[in-house]
Amino acid sequence: MSDWQPIETAPEVKGKYFFCRLAYGPDGDQSTSDGFRWNGRWFAAPVFYKSAPHDECQSEFRQIEVLPTHWMPTPAPPATLEHTAAAAAEGGMDRG
């Protein structure tokens, strides 16, 4: 399953976190981010960027409670670091 699913179909595991991608917000202005469900409540995990002079710029990670409309599984991580390095080399990416 890799398509967006209605939020009502998301699994609920009491006492455990359920991590996934979430879509939330009003129609026409939805946001997406990684998030999780904990005891029936949904939280998004966005990163906010605060603009400031070059030496004072900040990124900030927060969790905010949301009312999502859809969810999808998070993608699987790379099989190994060697696999990731080989893929980068094949793609001509500069790693230095």
DSSP file (Angstrom, degrees, kcal/mol; ACC not computed):
  #  RESIDUE AA STRUCTURE BP1 BP2  ACC     N-H-->O    O-->H-N    N-H-->O    O-->H-N    TCO  KAPPA ALPHA  PHI   PSI    X-CA   Y-CA   Z-CA
    1    1 A M              0   0    0      0, 0.0     4,-0.1     0, 0.0    71,-0.0   0.000 360.0 360.0 360.0 121.3    0.0    0.0    0.0
    2    2 A S        +     0   0    0     70,-0.1     2,-0.2     2,-0.1     3,-0.0   0.351 360.0  92.0-134.9   2.5    1.6    3.3   -1.1
    3    3 A D  S    S-     0   0    0      1,-0.1     2,-0.1    69,-0.0    68,-0.1  -0.595  88.0 -84.8 -96.0 161.5   -1.4    5.6   -1.9
    4    4 A W        -     0   0    0     -2,-0.2    68,-0.2    68,-0.1    -1,-0.1  -0.420  47.6-162.9 -63.4 136.3   -3.1    7.9    0.5
    5    5 A Q  E     -A   71   0A   0     66,-3.0    66,-2.2    -2,-0.1     5,-0.1  -0.886  29.8 -91.8-119.1 150.3   -5.8    6.2    2.5
    6    6 A P  E >   -A   70   0A   0      0, 0.0     3,-2.2     0, 0.0    64,-0.3  -0.346  38.0-120.1 -58.4 143.5   -8.8    7.7    4.5
    7    7 A I  G >  S+     0   0    0     62,-2.2     3,-1.6     1,-0.3    63,-0.1   0.781 109.3  69.8 -60.3 -27.3   -7.7    8.3    8.0
    8    8 A E  G 3  S+     0   0    0     61,-0.3    -1,-0.3     1,-0.3    62,-0.1   0.710  94.4  57.1 -63.8 -18.8  -10.5    6.0    9.3
    9    9 A T  G <  S+     0   0    0     -3,-2.2    -1,-0.3     2,-0.1    -2,-0.2   0.498  79.6 114.7 -90.8  -3.5   -8.5    3.1    7.9
   10   10 A A  S <  S-     0   0    0     -3,-1.6    -3,-0.0    -4,-0.3     8,-0.0  -0.434  72.2-111.5 -69.9 137.8   -5.3    3.8    9.9
   11   11 A P        -     0   0    0      0, 0.0     2,-0.5     0, 0.0    -1,-0.1  -0.311  24.6-152.2 -64.8 150.2   -4.4    1.1   12.4
   12   12 A E        -     0   0    0     27,-0.0     2,-0.6     5,-0.0     5,-0.1  -0.987  10.3-173.9-126.0 122.8   -4.6    1.9   16.1
   13   13 A V    >   -     0   0    0     -2,-0.5     3,-2.0     3,-0.3    26,-0.3  -0.930  25.8-130.8-117.5 105.1   -2.3    0.1   18.5
   14   14 A K  T 3  S+     0   0    0     -2,-0.6     3,-0.1     1,-0.3    -2,-0.0  -0.284  88.6   9.1 -58.8 132.6   -3.2    1.0   22.1
   15   15 A G  T 3  S+     0   0    0      1,-0.2     2,-0.3     0, 0.0    -1,-0.3   0.498 115.7  86.8  78.3   4.0   -0.1    2.0   24.2
   16   16 A K  S <  S-     0   0    0     -3,-2.0    23,-0.4    21,-0.0    -3,-0.3  -0.943  78.8-109.3-133.0 156.0    2.2    2.1   21.1
   17   17 A Y        -     0   0    0     -2,-0.3     2,-0.5    21,-0.1    21,-0.2  -0.580  21.1-157.1 -78.9 144.4    3.1    4.8   18.6
   18   18 A F  E     -B   37   0A   0     19,-1.6    19,-1.8    -2,-0.2     2,-0.3  -0.953  13.7-160.7-121.6 109.3    1.9    4.3   15.0
   19   19 A F  E     +B   36   0A   0     -2,-0.5    55,-0.4    17,-0.2     2,-0.3  -0.695  28.4 127.5 -93.7 141.9    4.2    6.3   12.6
   20   20 A C  E     -B   35   0A   0     15,-2.0    15,-2.7    -2,-0.3     2,-0.4  -0.942  59.7 -76.3-167.2-178.9    3.1    7.3    9.1
   21   21 A R  E     -BC  34  72A   0     51,-3.2    51,-1.6    -2,-0.3     2,-0.3  -0.800  48.5-157.2 -92.2 142.5    2.7   10.1    6.7
   22   22 A L  E     -BC  33  71A   0     11,-3.1    11,-1.7    -2,-0.4     2,-0.4  -0.917  16.0-158.0-123.4 147.3   -0.3   12.4    7.4
   23   23 A A  E     +BC  32  70A   0     47,-2.1    46,-2.7    -2,-0.3    47,-1.3  -0.996  30.8 156.9-118.7 129.5   -2.3   14.9    5.3
   24   24 A Y  E     +BC  31  68A   0      7,-2.3     7,-3.1    -2,-0.4    -2,-0.0  -0.964  19.0  65.0-149.9 161.7   -4.2   17.5    7.3
   25   25 A G  S    S-     0   0    0     42,-0.6     5,-0.2    -2,-0.3     3,-0.1  -0.426  82.8 -38.9 110.2 173.9   -5.7   20.9    7.0
   26   26 A P  S >  S-     0   0    0      0, 0.0     3,-2.3     0, 0.0    -2,-0.1  -0.294  74.1 -82.5 -71.9 154.9   -8.6   22.4    5.1
   27   27 A D  T 3  S+     0   0    0      1,-0.3    -2,-0.0     2,-0.2    -3,-0.0  -0.263 118.9  21.0 -52.0 137.2   -9.4   21.4    1.5
   28   28 A G  T 3  S+     0   0    0     -3,-0.1    -1,-0.3     1,-0.0    -3,-0.0   0.329 124.8  56.5  83.8  -8.1   -7.3   23.3   -1.0
   29   29 A D  S <  S+     0   0    0     -3,-2.3     2,-0.2     2,-0.1    -2,-0.2  -0.135  72.0 153.3-145.4  41.2   -4.6   24.0    1.7
   30   30 A Q        -     0   0    0     -5,-0.2     2,-0.3    -7,-0.0    -5,-0.2  -0.467  28.1-152.0 -79.1 147.8   -3.6   20.7    3.0
   31   31 A S  E     -B   24   0A   0     -7,-3.1    -7,-2.3    -2,-0.2     2,-0.4  -0.789   5.0-155.3-108.6 156.8   -0.2   20.0    4.5
   32   32 A T  E     +B   23   0A   0     -2,-0.3     2,-0.3    -9,-0.2    -9,-0.2  -0.987  25.4 139.8-131.3 145.4    1.7   16.7    4.6
   33   33 A S  E     -B   22   0A   0    -11,-1.7   -11,-3.1    -2,-0.4     2,-0.1  -0.973  54.3 -80.4-167.1 167.0    4.3   15.5    7.0
   34   34 A D  E     +B   21   0A   0     11,-0.3    11,-2.7    -2,-0.3     2,-0.3  -0.481  61.9 148.7 -69.5 151.4    5.5   12.5    8.9
   35   35 A G  E     -BD  20  44A   0    -15,-2.7   -15,-2.0     9,-0.3     2,-0.3  -0.907  30.9-129.1-164.7-169.4    3.6   12.0   12.1
   36   36 A F  E     -BD  19  43A   0      7,-2.5     7,-2.7    -2,-0.3     2,-0.4  -0.988  11.0-127.6-155.6 161.3    2.2    9.5   14.6
   37   37 A R  E     +BD  18  42A   0    -19,-1.8   -19,-1.6    -2,-0.3     2,-0.4  -0.945  24.8 178.5-112.1 134.4   -0.8    8.4   16.5
   38   38 A W  E >   - D   0  41A   0      3,-2.8     3,-1.8    -2,-0.4   -21,-0.1  -0.952  69.7 -23.3-139.6 117.6   -0.6    8.0   20.2
   39   39 A N  T 3  S-     0   0    0    -23,-0.4     3,-0.1    -2,-0.4   -25,-0.1   0.879 127.5 -46.8  49.0  47.0   -3.7    6.9   22.3
   40   40 A G  T 3  S+     0   0    0      1,-0.2     2,-0.4   -27,-0.1    -1,-0.3   0.417 117.0 107.9  82.8  -2.1   -6.1    8.0   19.7
   41   41 A R  E <   -D   38   0A   0     -3,-1.8    -3,-2.8    26,-0.0     2,-0.4  -0.874  59.1-139.7-111.4 144.4   -4.6   11.4   19.1
   42   42 A W  E     -DE  37  66A   0     24,-0.5    24,-1.9    -2,-0.4     2,-0.4  -0.831  16.4-173.3-105.7 139.2   -2.6   12.4   15.9
   43   43 A F  E     -DE  36  65A   0     -7,-2.7    -7,-2.5    -2,-0.4     2,-0.3  -0.998  12.2-148.7-132.5 131.9    0.6   14.5   15.9
   44   44 A A  E     -DE  35  64A   0     20,-2.9    20,-1.9    -2,-0.4    -9,-0.3  -0.675   6.8-149.3 -92.2 154.1    2.4   15.9   12.9
   45   45 A A        +     0   0    0    -11,-2.7   -11,-0.3    -2,-0.3    18,-0.2  -0.531  30.9 165.4-122.6  64.5    6.2   16.3   13.1
   46   46 A P        -     0   0    0      0, 0.0    16,-1.9     0, 0.0     2,-0.5  -0.366  32.3-133.0 -80.1 160.9    7.0   19.3   10.9
   47   47 A V  E     -F   61   0B   0     14,-0.2     2,-0.4    -2,-0.1    14,-0.2  -0.965  20.4-155.6-111.0 127.9   10.2   21.3   10.8
   48   48 A F  E     -F   60   0B   0     12,-3.2    12,-2.9    -2,-0.5     2,-0.5  -0.825   2.3-149.3-104.9 142.5    9.9   25.0   10.9
   49   49 A Y  E     -F   59   0B   0     -2,-0.4     2,-0.6    10,-0.2    10,-0.2  -0.952   5.4-157.5-113.2 126.9   12.5   27.4    9.5
   50   50 A K  E     -F   58   0B   0      8,-2.9     8,-1.6    -2,-0.5     2,-0.2  -0.911  16.1-136.8-106.3 116.2   12.9   30.8   11.1
   51   51 A S        +     0   0    0     -2,-0.6     3,-0.0     6,-0.2     8,-0.0  -0.471  42.0 136.9 -73.4 140.0   14.5   33.4    8.9
   52   52 A A        -     0   0    0     -2,-0.2     5,-0.2     2,-0.0     4,-0.0  -0.938  60.8 -47.0-163.4 176.1   17.1   35.7   10.4
   53   53 A P  S >> S-     0   0    0      0, 0.0     3,-3.2     0, 0.0     4,-0.6  -0.220  71.8 -95.0 -53.0 153.0   20.5   37.1    9.6
   54   54 A H  G >4 S+     0   0    0      1,-0.3     3,-0.7     2,-0.2    -2,-0.0   0.785 124.5  46.5 -44.9 -43.8   22.8   34.4    8.2
   55   55 A D  G 34 S+     0   0    0      1,-0.2    -1,-0.3     0, 0.0     0, 0.0   0.429 115.3  47.5 -84.3   3.5   24.5   33.6   11.6
   56   56 A E  G <4 S+     0   0    0     -3,-3.2    -1,-0.2     2,-0.0    -2,-0.2   0.332  74.5 131.1-123.9   6.0   21.2   33.4   13.4
   57   57 A C    <<  -     0   0    0     -3,-0.7     2,-0.4    -4,-0.6    -6,-0.2  -0.306  37.7-165.5 -62.3 144.6   19.0   31.2   11.2
   58   58 A Q  E     -F   50   0B   0     -8,-1.6    -8,-2.9     2,-0.0     2,-0.4  -0.983  20.6-158.8-135.7 143.9   17.2   28.4   13.0
   59   59 A S  E     -F   49   0B   0     -2,-0.4     2,-0.4   -10,-0.2   -10,-0.2  -0.952  19.5-165.4-113.8 143.6   15.4   25.3   12.2
   60   60 A E  E     -F   48   0B   0    -12,-2.9   -12,-3.2    -2,-0.4     2,-0.5  -0.994  12.5-148.6-137.2 129.9   13.0   24.0   14.8
   61   61 A F  E     +F   47   0B   0     -2,-0.4     2,-0.3   -14,-0.2   -14,-0.2  -0.844  27.9 167.0 -96.9 129.6   11.4   20.5   15.2
   62   62 A R        -     0   0    0    -16,-1.9     2,-0.5    -2,-0.5    -2,-0.0  -0.950  31.1-137.5-136.1 157.4    8.0   20.5   16.8
   63   63 A Q        -     0   0    0     -2,-0.3     2,-0.4   -18,-0.2   -18,-0.2  -0.981  25.3-175.9-113.2 132.6    5.1   18.1   17.3
   64   64 A I  E     -E   44   0A   0    -20,-1.9   -20,-2.9    -2,-0.5     2,-0.3  -0.976  28.6-115.3-128.1 141.1    1.7   19.6   16.8
   65   65 A E  E     +E   43   0A   0     -2,-0.4     2,-0.3   -22,-0.2   -22,-0.3  -0.578  43.0 177.0 -75.3 134.7   -1.7   17.9   17.3
   66   66 A V  E     -E   42   0A   0    -24,-1.9   -24,-0.5    -2,-0.3   -42,-0.0  -0.864  36.9-130.6-133.6 165.4   -3.6   17.7   14.0
   67   67 A L        -     0   0    0     -2,-0.3   -42,-0.6   -26,-0.1    -2,-0.0  -0.822  38.2-159.9-115.0  86.9   -6.9   16.3   12.7
   68   68 A P  E     - C   0  24A   0      0, 0.0   -44,-0.3     0, 0.0     3,-0.1  -0.256  21.5-164.1 -71.9 155.1   -5.7   14.4    9.6
   69   69 A T  E    S+     0   0A   0    -46,-2.7   -62,-2.2     1,-0.3     2,-0.3   0.659  74.5  17.9-104.4 -26.0   -7.9   13.4    6.7
   70   70 A H  E     -AC   6  23A   0    -47,-1.3   -47,-2.1   -64,-0.3     2,-0.3  -0.941  59.9-168.5-144.4 162.5   -5.6   10.8    5.1
   71   71 A W  E     -AC   5  22A   0    -66,-2.2   -66,-3.0    -2,-0.3   -49,-0.2  -0.959   2.4-174.3-145.4 161.7   -2.5    8.7    5.9
   72   72 A M  E     - C   0  21A   0    -51,-1.6   -51,-3.2    -2,-0.3   -68,-0.1  -0.970  37.8 -91.5-152.0 154.6    0.0    6.5    4.1
   73   73 A P        -     0   0    0      0, 0.0   -53,-0.2     0, 0.0     3,-0.1  -0.289  43.9-109.6 -63.3 150.7    2.9    4.3    5.3
   74   74 A T        -     0   0    0    -55,-0.4   -55,-0.0     1,-0.1   -40,-0.0  -0.537  43.4 -98.8 -74.6 149.5    6.3    5.8    5.6
   75   75 A P        -     0   0    0      0, 0.0    -1,-0.1     0, 0.0   -73,-0.0  -0.310  40.3-101.0 -68.6 154.7    8.8    4.5    3.0
   76   76 A A        -     0   0    0      1,-0.1     3,-0.1    -3,-0.1     0, 0.0  -0.458  39.7-112.6 -71.2 146.2   11.2    1.8    3.9
   77   77 A P        -     0   0    0      0, 0.0    -1,-0.1     0, 0.0    -3,-0.0  -0.286  47.4 -75.1 -72.0 165.9   14.8    2.9    4.7
   78   78 A P        -     0   0    0      0, 0.0     3,-0.1     0, 0.0     6,-0.0  -0.273  41.2-121.7 -58.4 149.5   17.7    2.0    2.4
   79   79 A A  S    S-     0   0    0      1,-0.2     2,-0.3    -3,-0.1     3,-0.1   0.929  85.1 -13.5 -61.6 -47.5   18.7   -1.6    2.7
   80   80 A T     >  -     0   0    0      1,-0.1     4,-1.7     0, 0.0    -1,-0.2  -0.965  62.4-112.7-149.2 162.8   22.3   -0.7    3.7
   81   81 A L  H  > S+     0   0    0     -2,-0.3     4,-2.6     1,-0.2     5,-0.2   0.862 118.6  57.1 -65.6 -34.7   24.6    2.3    3.7
   82   82 A E  H  > S+     0   0    0      1,-0.2     4,-2.6     2,-0.2    -1,-0.2   0.905 104.9  51.5 -62.4 -40.1   26.7    0.5    1.0
   83   83 A H  H  > S+     0   0    0      2,-0.2     4,-2.3     1,-0.2    -1,-0.2   0.908 110.8  48.1 -61.4 -42.7   23.6    0.3   -1.2
   84   84 A T  H  X S+     0   0    0     -4,-1.7     4,-2.1     2,-0.2    -2,-0.2   0.906 112.2  48.7 -64.9 -42.7   23.0    4.1   -0.7
   85   85 A A  H  X S+     0   0    0     -4,-2.6     4,-2.3     2,-0.2    -2,-0.2   0.900 111.5  49.9 -65.0 -40.9   26.6    4.9   -1.5
   86   86 A A  H  X S+     0   0    0     -4,-2.6     4,-2.4     1,-0.2    -2,-0.2   0.906 110.5  49.8 -64.7 -41.5   26.5    2.8   -4.7
   87   87 A A  H  X S+     0   0    0     -4,-2.3     4,-1.6     1,-0.2    -1,-0.2   0.892 111.0  49.5 -64.5 -39.2   23.3    4.4   -5.8
   88   88 A A  H  <>S+     0   0    0     -4,-2.1     5,-2.5     2,-0.2     4,-0.4   0.904 110.9  49.8 -65.9 -40.9   24.8    7.9   -5.2
   89   89 A A  H ><5S+     0   0    0     -4,-2.3     3,-1.1     1,-0.2    -2,-0.2   0.903 110.1  50.5 -65.1 -41.2   27.9    6.9   -7.2
   90   90 A E  H 3<5S+     0   0    0     -4,-2.4    -1,-0.2     1,-0.3    -2,-0.2   0.841 109.3  51.8 -64.6 -33.0   25.9    5.6  -10.1
   91   91 A G  T 3<5S-     0   0    0     -4,-1.6    -1,-0.3    -5,-0.2    -2,-0.2   0.496 114.8-116.9 -83.0  -3.0   23.9    8.8  -10.2
   92   92 A G  T < 5 +     0   0    0     -3,-1.1     2,-0.2    -4,-0.4    -3,-0.2   0.723  55.1 164.0  76.7  20.5   27.0   10.9  -10.3
   93   93 A M      < -     0   0    0     -5,-2.5     2,-0.6    -6,-0.2    -1,-0.2  -0.537  39.4-126.3 -75.2 136.9   26.4   12.6   -7.0
   94   94 A D        -     0   0    0     -2,-0.2    -1,-0.1     1,-0.1    -5,-0.0  -0.742  26.3-178.3 -82.2 117.0   29.3   14.3   -5.4
   95   95 A R              0   0    0     -2,-0.6    -1,-0.1     1,-0.2    -2,-0.0   0.358 360.0 360.0 -97.7   4.9   29.7   13.0   -1.9
   96   96 A G              0   0    0      0, 0.0    -1,-0.2     0, 0.0    -2,-0.0   0.431 360.0 360.0-109.9 360.0   32.7   15.2   -0.9
